[in-house]
Amino acid sequence: MFIEIVVPVIMAGGSGTRLWPLSRELYPKQFLPLDGSETMFQATARRLSGLDVEPPLVICNERHRFLVAEQLELMGLLDHNVILEPVGRNTAPAVALAALSATVGGDDPLLLVMAADHMIRDVAAFQAAVRTALPLAASGSLVTLGIVPDKAETGYGYIRRGEVLGEGAYRVASFVEKPSLGVAEEYLASGDYFWNSGMFLFRAGRYLEELEKYRPDILAACRAALREPSRDMDFIRVNADAFTRCPSQSIDYAVMEKTDAAVVVPLDAGWSDVGAFAALWDVLPQDGEGNVLRGDVLVHDSSNNLVIAESMLVATVGLQNSVVVQTKDAVMVAPRERVGEVKEIVAQIKSAGRTEHELHRQVYRPWGHYDSVESGYRYQVKRISVKTGAKLSVQMHHHRAEHWIVVSGTARVTVDGVEHLLTENHSIYLPVGSVHALENPGRIPLELIEVQVGSYLGEDDIVRMEDRYGRVDG
């Protein structure tokens, strides 16, 4: 029996701009339920069930920490196992942080490195490939899982297989950049090439050895960043200045394309990185007319479309080969073959100083979420939902007053040191400059309507005096 400590590493960075407006910088695609009730991140963690592995170590951006923590907690997998990157530096540094953390205390486990935003239909086939890779990784190889291609794809890098290394594994002959269509067709016909999935299995120490050999500057920066890590709730924070100075490079360029220890294990498991809406149309169930329909959608004489309605009825007439995505604050329409160009719209949004690239209308916080229902001159209306037992920060505002009306649940409100207990249909007024806090002491979610009135209503007019989530100002 093969017995080794295996630590899964889930890389949960990335902004998923090609899936805008579903995916936003502060709520990217890996945290969305694109294929069922679970998010892509949760599905990634779930497919480890059945493998003899430790709880996953997650690498994510500082701004996504509460999304990761909440989704891990729902699965019973949150246990001081989230490493926060203050800035994105690509996959080689991210895996280095994981490897350095995993080897503290003298351990040298195997690391199963996975991206949080991949779909895999056949979990049994994925686990079989991992089991094939385990003894190779244990003996010192750096194993990558190569996707068996089912079409001539120009959007992926490729891996050319070399010498056979026993059943189900090959030495890597070379890594190949994204090819032209003609070249991709040749690769597919030859049977010697796999798509580069970005999934790896290797011993932590071996990866660090190879990184030391080929990119010692990256390893030095990551060591400096982890020299004195700080622990905050379930998060591990690295030194921001040291990590910011780290070069940004992928694990492929930094190590895998240079090492002579690279091995590829084929994976044929219905894999997709869901890089654009066209890929989502490919992998989701279609009706008899080739339509993928999500939400409140009506179609007439329409075929081969992806139509997603988040909050209202969307109807199509005579529409073919297109993508329509409706969210609470945006609608995107494009021919399916050009939907990858949505990133150009995202660039326009950024350059115009708008916020739709960054936030949804419904914004998630560690205590719950709020929906910006309406805004106008000197006023804004929000619907706020507070989770059971959660508490917002003790705060004040310089430029706005607030009115809170409880819709359901129970609210404990403190205003300038005086506590009030509010239930359904009760309301309270919070004057400009008042120090206040909101808490849900009940057993059901607290829902309330907030009306803000004042000369400035931005989120940066929040001065936090006390916060259980580490967001105190000053």
C-alpha positions as a Markdown table, in Angstrom:
| # | Residue | x | y | z |
|---|---|---|---|---|
| 1 | Met | 0.0 | 0.0 | 0.0 |
| 2 | Phe | 1.3 | 3.5 | -0.9 |
| 3 | Ile | 1.5 | 5.6 | 2.2 |
| 4 | Glu | 2.6 | 9.2 | 2.0 |
| 5 | Ile | 1.4 | 12.5 | 3.4 |
| 6 | Val | -0.3 | 14.3 | 0.6 |
| 7 | Val | -1.3 | 18.0 | 1.0 |
| 8 | Pro | -3.6 | 19.4 | -1.6 |
| 9 | Val | -2.8 | 23.0 | -2.6 |
| 10 | Ile | -5.7 | 24.9 | -4.1 |
| 11 | Met | -4.7 | 28.1 | -5.9 |
| 12 | Ala | -7.7 | 30.4 | -5.7 |
| 13 | Gly | -6.4 | 33.5 | -7.2 |
| 14 | Gly | -7.4 | 35.1 | -10.5 |
| 15 | Ser | -10.1 | 37.6 | -11.6 |
| 16 | Gly | -11.9 | 35.7 | -14.4 |
| 17 | Thr | -12.5 | 38.8 | -16.5 |
| 18 | Arg | -13.6 | 36.8 | -19.5 |
| 19 | Leu | -16.7 | 35.7 | -17.6 |
| 20 | Trp | -17.8 | 39.3 | -16.9 |
| 21 | Pro | -20.4 | 40.3 | -15.8 |
| 22 | Leu | -20.9 | 37.1 | -13.8 |
| 23 | Ser | -17.3 | 37.2 | -12.6 |
| 24 | Arg | -15.9 | 40.4 | -10.9 |
| 25 | Glu | -12.6 | 41.2 | -9.4 |
| 26 | Leu | -14.0 | 40.9 | -5.8 |
| 27 | Tyr | -16.2 | 37.9 | -6.7 |
| 28 | Pro | -14.4 | 36.0 | -9.4 |
| 29 | Lys | -15.5 | 32.8 | -11.2 |
| 30 | Gln | -14.0 | 30.3 | -8.8 |
| 31 | Phe | -16.4 | 31.4 | -6.1 |
| 32 | Leu | -19.5 | 31.1 | -8.3 |
| 33 | Pro | -21.8 | 28.1 | -8.7 |
| 34 | Leu | -21.5 | 27.8 | -12.5 |
| 35 | Asp | -22.4 | 24.1 | -12.6 |
| 36 | Gly | -24.8 | 23.3 | -9.8 |
| 37 | Ser | -25.2 | 24.3 | -6.2 |
| 38 | Glu | -21.5 | 24.3 | -5.3 |
| 39 | Thr | -19.0 | 26.8 | -6.4 |
| 40 | Met | -16.1 | 25.9 | -8.6 |
| 41 | Phe | -13.8 | 26.3 | -5.5 |
| 42 | Gln | -16.0 | 24.0 | -3.4 |
| 43 | Ala | -16.1 | 21.4 | -6.3 |
| 44 | Thr | -12.3 | 21.5 | -6.4 |
| 45 | Ala | -12.1 | 20.7 | -2.7 |
| 46 | Arg | -15.0 | 18.1 | -3.0 |
| 47 | Arg | -13.2 | 16.0 | -5.6 |
| 48 | Leu | -10.5 | 15.2 | -3.1 |
| 49 | Ser | -13.0 | 13.1 | -1.2 |
| 50 | Gly | -11.9 | 9.5 | -1.6 |
| 51 | Leu | -8.2 | 10.3 | -1.8 |
| 52 | Asp | -6.1 | 9.8 | 1.2 |
| 53 | Val | -5.0 | 13.4 | 1.6 |
| 54 | Glu | -4.7 | 16.1 | 4.3 |
| 55 | Pro | -7.1 | 19.1 | 4.5 |
| 56 | Pro | -6.3 | 21.5 | 1.6 |
| 57 | Leu | -3.9 | 24.4 | 1.9 |
| 58 | Val | -5.5 | 27.4 | 0.0 |
| 59 | Ile | -3.6 | 30.2 | -1.6 |
| 60 | Cys | -5.7 | 33.3 | -2.3 |
| 61 | Asn | -5.7 | 37.0 | -2.6 |
| 62 | Glu | -6.1 | 39.1 | 0.5 |
| 63 | Arg | -9.3 | 40.6 | -0.9 |
| 64 | His | -11.0 | 37.1 | -1.3 |
| 65 | Arg | -10.1 | 35.8 | 2.2 |
| 66 | Phe | -13.7 | 35.9 | 3.6 |
| 67 | Leu | -15.1 | 34.2 | 0.5 |
| 68 | Val | -12.6 | 31.4 | 0.9 |
| 69 | Ala | -13.1 | 31.1 | 4.6 |
| 70 | Glu | -16.9 | 31.0 | 4.3 |
| 71 | Gln | -16.9 | 28.4 | 1.6 |
| 72 | Leu | -14.4 | 26.2 | 3.4 |
| 73 | Glu | -16.3 | 26.5 | 6.6 |
| 74 | Leu | -19.5 | 25.3 | 4.9 |
| 75 | Met | -17.6 | 22.1 | 4.0 |
| 76 | Gly | -16.0 | 21.7 | 7.4 |
| 77 | Leu | -12.5 | 22.3 | 5.9 |
| 78 | Leu | -11.5 | 25.6 | 7.5 |
| 79 | Asp | -8.6 | 25.1 | 9.9 |
| 80 | His | -6.0 | 27.9 | 9.8 |
| 81 | Asn | -5.1 | 26.7 | 6.3 |
| 82 | Val | -5.5 | 29.9 | 4.1 |
| 83 | Ile | -2.4 | 31.7 | 3.0 |
| 84 | Leu | -3.0 | 35.2 | 1.8 |
| 85 | Glu | -1.2 | 36.9 | -1.0 |
| 86 | Pro | -1.1 | 40.7 | -0.6 |
| 87 | Val | -0.6 | 40.9 | -4.4 |
| 88 | Gly | -0.8 | 38.4 | -7.3 |
| 89 | Arg | 2.6 | 37.0 | -8.4 |
| 90 | Asn | 1.5 | 34.1 | -10.6 |
| 91 | Thr | 1.8 | 30.4 | -9.8 |
| 92 | Ala | 5.5 | 29.8 | -9.2 |
| 93 | Pro | 5.6 | 32.0 | -6.0 |
| 94 | Ala | 2.2 | 30.8 | -4.9 |
| 95 | Val | 3.3 | 27.2 | -4.9 |
| 96 | Ala | 6.6 | 28.2 | -3.3 |
| 97 | Leu | 4.6 | 29.7 | -0.4 |
| 98 | Ala | 2.7 | 26.4 | -0.1 |
| 99 | Ala | 5.8 | 24.3 | -0.2 |
| 100 | Leu | 7.7 | 26.4 | 2.4 |
| 101 | Ser | 4.7 | 26.3 | 4.7 |
| 102 | Ala | 4.3 | 22.5 | 4.3 |
| 103 | Thr | 7.9 | 21.9 | 5.2 |
| 104 | Val | 7.9 | 23.8 | 8.4 |
| 105 | Gly | 9.0 | 21.5 | 11.2 |
| 106 | Gly | 10.9 | 19.2 | 8.9 |
| 107 | Asp | 8.0 | 17.5 | 7.1 |
| 108 | Asp | 8.3 | 17.0 | 3.3 |
| 109 | Pro | 4.9 | 16.0 | 2.0 |
| 110 | Leu | 3.7 | 15.5 | -1.5 |
| 111 | Leu | 1.8 | 18.5 | -2.8 |
| 112 | Leu | -1.2 | 18.1 | -5.1 |
| 113 | Val | -1.5 | 21.4 | -6.8 |
| 114 | Met | -4.8 | 22.4 | -8.4 |
| 115 | Ala | -6.5 | 25.5 | -9.7 |
| 116 | Ala | -9.8 | 26.4 | -8.0 |
| 117 | Asp | -11.6 | 27.3 | -11.3 |
| 118 | His | -11.5 | 24.1 | -13.3 |
| 119 | Met | -14.4 | 21.7 | -14.0 |
| 120 | Ile | -13.8 | 18.0 | -14.0 |
| 121 | Arg | -16.7 | 15.8 | -14.9 |
| 122 | Asp | -15.2 | 12.4 | -14.2 |
| 123 | Val | -13.9 | 12.6 | -10.6 |
| 124 | Ala | -13.1 | 8.9 | -10.6 |
| 125 | Ala | -10.8 | 9.3 | -13.6 |
| 126 | Phe | -9.1 | 12.3 | -11.9 |
| 127 | Gln | -8.5 | 10.3 | -8.7 |
| 128 | Ala | -7.1 | 7.4 | -10.8 |
| 129 | Ala | -4.6 | 9.8 | -12.5 |
| 130 | Val | -3.6 | 11.1 | -9.1 |
| 131 | Arg | -3.0 | 7.6 | -7.8 |
| 132 | Thr | -0.9 | 6.8 | -10.9 |
| 133 | Ala | 1.2 | 10.0 | -10.2 |
| 134 | Leu | 1.8 | 9.3 | -6.5 |
| 135 | Pro | 4.7 | 6.9 | -6.7 |
| 136 | Leu | 6.4 | 8.9 | -9.4 |
| 137 | Ala | 6.2 | 12.1 | -7.3 |
| 138 | Ala | 7.4 | 10.2 | -4.2 |
| 139 | Ser | 10.5 | 9.1 | -6.1 |
| 140 | Gly | 11.4 | 12.6 | -7.1 |
| 141 | Ser | 9.6 | 13.4 | -10.3 |
| 142 | Leu | 7.7 | 16.6 | -10.9 |
| 143 | Val | 4.4 | 15.3 | -12.3 |
| 144 | Thr | 2.0 | 17.3 | -14.3 |
| 145 | Leu | -1.5 | 16.0 | -15.3 |
| 146 | Gly | -1.9 | 16.4 | -19.1 |
| 147 | Ile | -5.4 | 16.6 | -20.5 |
| 148 | Val | -6.1 | 14.2 | -23.3 |
| 149 | Pro | -7.4 | 16.5 | -26.1 |
| 150 | Asp | -10.7 | 16.0 | -27.8 |
| 151 | Lys | -10.4 | 18.8 | -30.4 |
| 152 | Ala | -7.8 | 21.0 | -32.0 |
| 153 | Glu | -7.7 | 23.7 | -29.3 |
| 154 | Thr | -5.7 | 26.9 | -29.9 |
| 155 | Gly | -6.3 | 28.4 | -26.4 |
| 156 | Tyr | -4.1 | 26.0 | -24.4 |
| 157 | Gly | -0.5 | 25.3 | -24.1 |
| 158 | Tyr | 0.5 | 21.7 | -24.9 |
| 159 | Ile | 2.8 | 19.0 | -23.5 |
| 160 | Arg | 4.6 | 16.6 | -25.8 |
| 161 | Arg | 5.1 | 13.2 | -24.4 |
| 162 | Gly | 8.5 | 11.4 | -24.5 |
| 163 | Glu | 9.7 | 8.1 | -23.1 |
| 164 | Val | 7.2 | 5.7 | -21.6 |
| 165 | Leu | 7.7 | 5.4 | -17.8 |
| 166 | Gly | 5.5 | 2.4 | -17.0 |
| 167 | Glu | 1.7 | 2.2 | -17.4 |
| 168 | Gly | 0.0 | 5.6 | -17.7 |
| 169 | Ala | 3.0 | 7.9 | -17.5 |
| 170 | Tyr | 5.6 | 9.5 | -19.8 |
| 171 | Arg | 8.7 | 11.7 | -19.5 |
| 172 | Val | 8.0 | 15.2 | -20.7 |
| 173 | Ala | 9.7 | 15.8 | -24.0 |
| 174 | Ser | 8.7 | 19.5 | -24.2 |
| 175 | Phe | 6.2 | 22.1 | -23.3 |
| 176 | Val | 4.7 | 23.9 | -26.3 |
| 177 | Glu | 3.1 | 27.4 | -26.6 |
| 178 | Lys | -0.5 | 27.9 | -27.8 |
| 179 | Pro | -0.4 | 26.7 | -31.4 |
| 180 | Ser | -2.2 | 27.9 | -34.6 |
| 181 | Leu | -5.2 | 25.9 | -35.7 |
| 182 | Gly | -3.3 | 23.9 | -38.3 |
| 183 | Val | -0.6 | 23.0 | -35.8 |
| 184 | Ala | -3.2 | 22.0 | -33.2 |
| 185 | Glu | -4.8 | 19.7 | -35.7 |
| 186 | Glu | -1.4 | 18.0 | -36.2 |
| 187 | Tyr | -1.0 | 17.6 | -32.5 |
| 188 | Leu | -4.4 | 16.1 | -32.1 |
| 189 | Ala | -3.8 | 13.6 | -35.0 |
| 190 | Ser | -0.4 | 12.5 | -33.7 |
| 191 | Gly | -1.7 | 11.5 | -30.2 |
| 192 | Asp | 1.6 | 12.6 | -28.7 |
| 193 | Tyr | 0.4 | 15.8 | -27.2 |
| 194 | Phe | -1.7 | 16.8 | -24.1 |
| 195 | Trp | -3.2 | 20.1 | -23.0 |
| 196 | Asn | -1.3 | 21.7 | -20.2 |
| 197 | Ser | -3.8 | 21.6 | -17.3 |
| 198 | Gly | -1.7 | 23.4 | -14.6 |
| 199 | Met | -2.2 | 20.6 | -12.1 |
| 200 | Phe | 0.9 | 19.1 | -10.5 |
| 201 | Leu | 2.0 | 16.5 | -8.0 |
| 202 | Phe | 5.5 | 16.6 | -6.5 |
| 203 | Arg | 7.3 | 16.5 | -3.2 |
| 204 | Ala | 7.5 | 20.0 | -1.6 |
| 205 | Gly | 11.3 | 19.7 | -1.1 |
| 206 | Arg | 11.9 | 18.7 | -4.7 |
| 207 | Tyr | 10.0 | 21.7 | -6.0 |
| 208 | Leu | 12.0 | 24.0 | -3.8 |
| 209 | Glu | 15.2 | 22.3 | -5.0 |
| 210 | Glu | 14.3 | 23.0 | -8.6 |
| 211 | Leu | 13.1 | 26.5 | -7.9 |
| 212 | Glu | 16.4 | 27.2 | -6.1 |
| 213 | Lys | 18.2 | 25.9 | -9.2 |
| 214 | Tyr | 16.3 | 27.9 | -11.8 |
| 215 | Arg | 14.8 | 30.9 | -10.1 |
| 216 | Pro | 16.6 | 31.5 | -6.8 |
| 217 | Asp | 15.3 | 35.0 | -6.8 |
| 218 | Ile | 11.7 | 33.8 | -6.5 |
| 219 | Leu | 12.6 | 31.4 | -3.7 |
| 220 | Ala | 14.5 | 34.0 | -1.8 |
| 221 | Ala | 11.6 | 36.5 | -2.0 |
| 222 | Cys | 9.1 | 33.8 | -0.8 |
| 223 | Arg | 11.4 | 32.8 | 2.1 |
| 224 | Ala | 11.7 | 36.4 | 3.1 |
| 225 | Ala | 7.9 | 36.8 | 2.9 |
| 226 | Leu | 7.3 | 33.8 | 5.2 |
| 227 | Arg | 10.2 | 34.5 | 7.6 |
| 228 | Glu | 7.8 | 35.9 | 10.2 |
| 229 | Pro | 4.2 | 35.1 | 9.1 |
| 230 | Ser | 1.4 | 36.4 | 11.2 |
| 231 | Arg | -1.8 | 34.5 | 11.9 |
| 232 | Asp | -5.1 | 36.2 | 11.8 |
| 233 | Met | -8.2 | 34.1 | 12.5 |
| 234 | Asp | -7.8 | 31.2 | 10.0 |
| 235 | Phe | -5.5 | 33.2 | 7.7 |
| 236 | Ile | -1.7 | 33.1 | 7.4 |
| 237 | Arg | -0.4 | 36.5 | 6.3 |
| 238 | Val | 3.0 | 36.9 | 4.7 |
| 239 | Asn | 5.3 | 40.0 | 4.7 |
| 240 | Ala | 3.7 | 42.2 | 2.1 |
| 241 | Asp | 6.8 | 44.2 | 1.2 |
| 242 | Ala | 8.9 | 41.1 | 0.7 |
| 243 | Phe | 6.3 | 39.3 | -1.4 |
| 244 | Thr | 5.6 | 42.4 | -3.5 |
| 245 | Arg | 9.3 | 42.4 | -4.5 |
| 246 | Cys | 9.0 | 38.8 | -5.7 |
| 247 | Pro | 9.1 | 38.4 | -9.5 |
| 248 | Ser | 5.9 | 37.2 | -11.2 |
| 249 | Gln | 6.2 | 34.0 | -13.1 |
| 250 | Ser | 4.3 | 30.8 | -13.8 |
| 251 | Ile | 5.4 | 27.5 | -12.5 |
| 252 | Asp | 5.7 | 26.3 | -16.1 |
| 253 | Tyr | 8.3 | 29.0 | -17.1 |
| 254 | Ala | 10.1 | 29.0 | -13.7 |
| 255 | Val | 10.5 | 25.3 | -13.3 |
| 256 | Met | 8.6 | 22.8 | -15.4 |
| 257 | Glu | 10.0 | 23.8 | -18.8 |
| 258 | Lys | 13.6 | 23.7 | -17.4 |
| 259 | Thr | 13.7 | 20.7 | -15.1 |
| 260 | Asp | 14.8 | 17.2 | -16.4 |
| 261 | Ala | 12.5 | 15.6 | -13.8 |
| 262 | Ala | 9.2 | 16.5 | -15.5 |
| 263 | Val | 6.7 | 13.6 | -16.0 |
| 264 | Val | 3.2 | 13.7 | -17.5 |
| 265 | Val | 0.3 | 11.5 | -16.5 |
| 266 | Pro | -2.6 | 11.6 | -19.0 |
| 267 | Leu | -6.0 | 12.7 | -17.7 |
| 268 | Asp | -9.2 | 12.0 | -19.6 |
| 269 | Ala | -11.9 | 13.2 | -17.3 |
| 270 | Gly | -14.1 | 15.8 | -19.0 |
| 271 | Trp | -11.8 | 18.7 | -18.0 |
| 272 | Ser | -12.4 | 22.4 | -18.7 |
| 273 | Asp | -10.9 | 25.6 | -17.4 |
| 274 | Val | -14.1 | 27.5 | -18.3 |
| 275 | Gly | -12.0 | 30.3 | -19.6 |
| 276 | Ala | -14.9 | 32.0 | -21.4 |
| 277 | Phe | -18.6 | 31.7 | -21.9 |
| 278 | Ala | -18.1 | 29.6 | -25.0 |
| 279 | Ala | -16.4 | 27.0 | -22.8 |
| 280 | Leu | -19.3 | 27.2 | -20.4 |
| 281 | Trp | -21.8 | 26.6 | -23.2 |
| 282 | Asp | -19.7 | 23.5 | -24.1 |
| 283 | Val | -19.8 | 21.9 | -20.7 |
| 284 | Leu | -23.3 | 22.6 | -19.4 |
| 285 | Pro | -26.4 | 20.6 | -20.3 |
| 286 | Gln | -28.2 | 21.8 | -23.5 |
| 287 | Asp | -31.8 | 21.6 | -24.5 |
| 288 | Gly | -33.0 | 20.1 | -27.8 |
| 289 | Glu | -32.1 | 23.3 | -29.7 |
| 290 | Gly | -28.6 | 23.5 | -28.2 |
| 291 | Asn | -29.5 | 26.2 | -25.8 |
| 292 | Val | -28.1 | 26.4 | -22.3 |
| 293 | Leu | -30.6 | 28.4 | -20.2 |
| 294 | Arg | -30.1 | 29.5 | -16.6 |
| 295 | Gly | -32.7 | 31.5 | -14.6 |
| 296 | Asp | -35.9 | 33.0 | -15.8 |
| 297 | Val | -35.5 | 32.6 | -19.6 |
| 298 | Leu | -38.0 | 32.3 | -22.4 |
| 299 | Val | -36.8 | 31.5 | -26.0 |
| 300 | His | -38.6 | 31.4 | -29.3 |
| 301 | Asp | -37.0 | 30.1 | -32.6 |
| 302 | Ser | -33.5 | 30.4 | -30.9 |
| 303 | Ser | -30.7 | 27.8 | -30.9 |
| 304 | Asn | -27.2 | 27.2 | -29.7 |
| 305 | Asn | -27.2 | 30.0 | -27.2 |
| 306 | Leu | -26.1 | 30.5 | -23.6 |
| 307 | Val | -28.6 | 32.7 | -21.8 |
| 308 | Ile | -28.2 | 33.5 | -18.1 |
| 309 | Ala | -30.8 | 35.6 | -16.2 |
| 310 | Glu | -29.8 | 36.5 | -12.7 |
| 311 | Ser | -32.7 | 38.7 | -11.5 |
| 312 | Met | -35.3 | 39.2 | -14.2 |
| 313 | Leu | -37.0 | 37.7 | -17.2 |
| 314 | Val | -34.8 | 37.4 | -20.3 |
| 315 | Ala | -36.5 | 36.6 | -23.6 |
| 316 | Thr | -34.9 | 35.8 | -27.0 |
| 317 | Val | -36.5 | 35.7 | -30.4 |
| 318 | Gly | -34.7 | 34.3 | -33.5 |
| 319 | Leu | -31.4 | 34.3 | -31.7 |
| 320 | Gln | -28.6 | 31.9 | -32.7 |
| 321 | Asn | -25.1 | 31.1 | -31.6 |
| 322 | Ser | -25.0 | 33.9 | -29.0 |
| 323 | Val | -24.4 | 34.6 | -25.3 |
| 324 | Val | -26.7 | 36.7 | -23.2 |
| 325 | Val | -25.8 | 37.3 | -19.5 |
| 326 | Gln | -28.0 | 39.5 | -17.3 |
| 327 | Thr | -27.0 | 40.4 | -13.7 |
| 328 | Lys | -28.6 | 43.0 | -11.4 |
| 329 | Asp | -26.4 | 45.8 | -12.8 |
| 330 | Ala | -25.3 | 44.8 | -16.3 |
| 331 | Val | -26.3 | 42.9 | -19.5 |
| 332 | Met | -23.8 | 41.5 | -21.9 |
| 333 | Val | -24.7 | 40.2 | -25.4 |
| 334 | Ala | -22.2 | 38.8 | -27.9 |
| 335 | Pro | -21.9 | 36.2 | -30.7 |
| 336 | Arg | -20.6 | 33.0 | -29.1 |
| 337 | Glu | -17.4 | 33.0 | -31.2 |
| 338 | Arg | -16.5 | 36.5 | -30.1 |
| 339 | Val | -17.4 | 36.3 | -26.4 |
| 340 | Gly | -13.7 | 36.2 | -25.4 |
| 341 | Glu | -13.5 | 39.9 | -26.4 |
| 342 | Val | -15.6 | 40.8 | -23.3 |
| 343 | Lys | -12.3 | 41.6 | -21.7 |
| 344 | Glu | -12.2 | 44.7 | -24.0 |
| 345 | Ile | -15.4 | 45.9 | -22.3 |
| 346 | Val | -13.9 | 45.3 | -18.9 |
| 347 | Ala | -10.9 | 47.5 | -20.0 |
| 348 | Gln | -13.3 | 50.2 | -21.0 |
| 349 | Ile | -15.1 | 50.0 | -17.7 |
| 350 | Lys | -11.9 | 50.4 | -15.8 |
| 351 | Ser | -10.6 | 53.3 | -18.0 |
| 352 | Ala | -14.0 | 55.1 | -17.5 |
| 353 | Gly | -13.5 | 55.0 | -13.7 |
| 354 | Arg | -16.6 | 52.8 | -13.2 |
| 355 | Thr | -16.9 | 50.0 | -10.7 |
| 356 | Glu | -18.8 | 47.2 | -12.5 |
| 357 | His | -15.6 | 45.3 | -13.2 |
| 358 | Glu | -14.9 | 45.1 | -9.5 |
| 359 | Leu | -18.2 | 44.7 | -7.7 |
| 360 | His | -21.6 | 43.2 | -8.2 |
| 361 | Arg | -24.6 | 45.2 | -7.1 |
| 362 | Gln | -24.8 | 42.6 | -4.3 |
| 363 | Val | -21.6 | 42.8 | -2.3 |
| 364 | Tyr | -20.5 | 40.1 | 0.1 |
| 365 | Arg | -18.9 | 40.8 | 3.4 |
| 366 | Pro | -17.7 | 38.4 | 6.2 |
| 367 | Trp | -20.9 | 39.2 | 8.1 |
| 368 | Gly | -23.3 | 38.7 | 5.2 |
| 369 | His | -24.1 | 40.8 | 2.2 |
| 370 | Tyr | -25.8 | 44.0 | 1.0 |
| 371 | Asp | -27.6 | 44.9 | -2.2 |
| 372 | Ser | -27.5 | 48.5 | -3.5 |
| 373 | Val | -31.2 | 48.7 | -4.5 |
| 374 | Glu | -31.4 | 52.4 | -5.5 |
| 375 | Ser | -29.3 | 55.6 | -5.4 |
| 376 | Gly | -29.8 | 59.2 | -6.4 |
| 377 | Tyr | -28.9 | 62.7 | -5.4 |
| 378 | Arg | -27.9 | 62.6 | -1.6 |
| 379 | Tyr | -29.6 | 59.3 | -1.0 |
| 380 | Gln | -28.9 | 55.5 | -1.3 |
| 381 | Val | -31.1 | 52.5 | -0.4 |
| 382 | Lys | -29.6 | 49.1 | 0.5 |
| 383 | Arg | -31.0 | 45.8 | 1.5 |
| 384 | Ile | -28.7 | 44.3 | 4.2 |
| 385 | Ser | -28.6 | 40.6 | 5.2 |
| 386 | Val | -26.7 | 39.7 | 8.4 |
| 387 | Lys | -25.8 | 36.1 | 9.2 |
| 388 | Thr | -26.9 | 34.5 | 12.5 |
| 389 | Gly | -24.4 | 35.6 | 15.2 |
| 390 | Ala | -22.6 | 38.0 | 13.0 |
| 391 | Lys | -21.8 | 41.6 | 13.9 |
| 392 | Leu | -20.8 | 44.5 | 11.7 |
| 393 | Ser | -17.9 | 46.8 | 12.8 |
| 394 | Val | -18.3 | 49.5 | 15.4 |
| 395 | Gln | -18.2 | 52.5 | 13.1 |
| 396 | Met | -19.2 | 56.1 | 12.3 |
| 397 | His | -19.7 | 58.3 | 9.3 |
| 398 | His | -18.7 | 61.9 | 8.7 |
| 399 | His | -21.1 | 62.7 | 5.9 |
| 400 | Arg | -24.2 | 60.6 | 6.1 |
| 401 | Ala | -27.1 | 59.7 | 8.4 |
| 402 | Glu | -28.8 | 56.3 | 8.2 |
| 403 | His | -32.3 | 54.9 | 8.8 |
| 404 | Trp | -32.6 | 51.2 | 9.4 |
| 405 | Ile | -35.9 | 49.3 | 9.1 |
| 406 | Val | -36.0 | 45.7 | 10.1 |
| 407 | Val | -37.8 | 43.4 | 7.6 |
| 408 | Ser | -37.3 | 40.1 | 9.4 |
| 409 | Gly | -35.2 | 38.7 | 12.2 |
| 410 | Thr | -33.8 | 40.5 | 15.3 |
| 411 | Ala | -31.3 | 43.4 | 15.3 |
| 412 | Arg | -29.2 | 44.5 | 18.3 |
| 413 | Val | -28.2 | 48.1 | 17.5 |
| 414 | Thr | -25.8 | 50.1 | 19.6 |
| 415 | Val | -25.9 | 53.9 | 19.1 |
| 416 | Asp | -23.4 | 56.1 | 21.1 |
| 417 | Gly | -23.3 | 53.4 | 23.8 |
| 418 | Val | -27.0 | 52.8 | 24.1 |
| 419 | Glu | -28.3 | 49.4 | 23.1 |
| 420 | His | -31.6 | 48.8 | 21.2 |
| 421 | Leu | -33.3 | 45.5 | 20.4 |
| 422 | Leu | -35.3 | 45.8 | 17.2 |
| 423 | Thr | -37.7 | 43.2 | 15.6 |
| 424 | Glu | -39.8 | 43.1 | 12.4 |
| 425 | Asn | -41.3 | 46.5 | 11.5 |
| 426 | His | -39.2 | 48.4 | 14.0 |
| 427 | Ser | -36.8 | 51.2 | 12.8 |
| 428 | Ile | -34.0 | 53.4 | 14.2 |
| 429 | Tyr | -32.3 | 56.6 | 13.1 |
| 430 | Leu | -28.5 | 57.0 | 13.2 |
| 431 | Pro | -27.4 | 60.6 | 13.1 |
| 432 | Val | -24.3 | 61.8 | 11.3 |
| 433 | Gly | -21.2 | 61.2 | 13.5 |
| 434 | Ser | -22.9 | 58.7 | 15.8 |
| 435 | Val | -20.9 | 55.7 | 16.8 |
| 436 | His | -23.0 | 52.6 | 16.0 |
| 437 | Ala | -22.9 | 48.8 | 15.6 |
| 438 | Leu | -25.3 | 46.2 | 14.2 |
| 439 | Glu | -25.5 | 42.6 | 15.3 |
| 440 | Asn | -27.8 | 39.6 | 14.7 |
| 441 | Pro | -28.3 | 37.8 | 18.0 |
| 442 | Gly | -31.1 | 35.7 | 16.6 |
| 443 | Arg | -31.4 | 32.2 | 15.1 |
| 444 | Ile | -32.4 | 33.3 | 11.6 |
| 445 | Pro | -30.8 | 35.8 | 9.1 |
| 446 | Leu | -31.5 | 39.4 | 9.8 |
| 447 | Glu | -32.9 | 41.4 | 6.9 |
| 448 | Leu | -33.2 | 45.1 | 7.0 |
| 449 | Ile | -33.5 | 48.1 | 4.7 |
| 450 | Glu | -31.0 | 50.9 | 5.1 |
| 451 | Val | -31.6 | 54.4 | 3.7 |
| 452 | Gln | -28.5 | 56.6 | 3.6 |
| 453 | Val | -28.9 | 60.4 | 3.4 |
| 454 | Gly | -26.0 | 62.9 | 3.1 |
| 455 | Ser | -23.5 | 64.8 | 1.1 |
| 456 | Tyr | -21.2 | 61.8 | 0.5 |
| 457 | Leu | -22.3 | 58.2 | 0.4 |
| 458 | Gly | -19.1 | 56.3 | -0.5 |
| 459 | Glu | -18.0 | 53.1 | 1.3 |
| 460 | Asp | -14.8 | 54.9 | 2.3 |
| 461 | Asp | -16.8 | 57.1 | 4.6 |
| 462 | Ile | -16.7 | 54.3 | 7.2 |
| 463 | Val | -14.4 | 54.9 | 10.2 |
| 464 | Arg | -14.1 | 51.5 | 12.0 |
| 465 | Met | -13.3 | 51.6 | 15.8 |
| 466 | Glu | -13.7 | 47.9 | 16.5 |
| 467 | Asp | -14.1 | 44.9 | 14.2 |
| 468 | Arg | -14.0 | 41.2 | 14.8 |
| 469 | Tyr | -12.8 | 40.6 | 11.2 |
| 470 | Gly | -9.6 | 42.7 | 11.6 |
| 471 | Arg | -10.7 | 45.7 | 9.5 |
| 472 | Val | -10.1 | 48.4 | 12.1 |
| 473 | Asp | -8.9 | 51.8 | 10.7 |
| 474 | Gly | -5.9 | 53.7 | 12.0 |
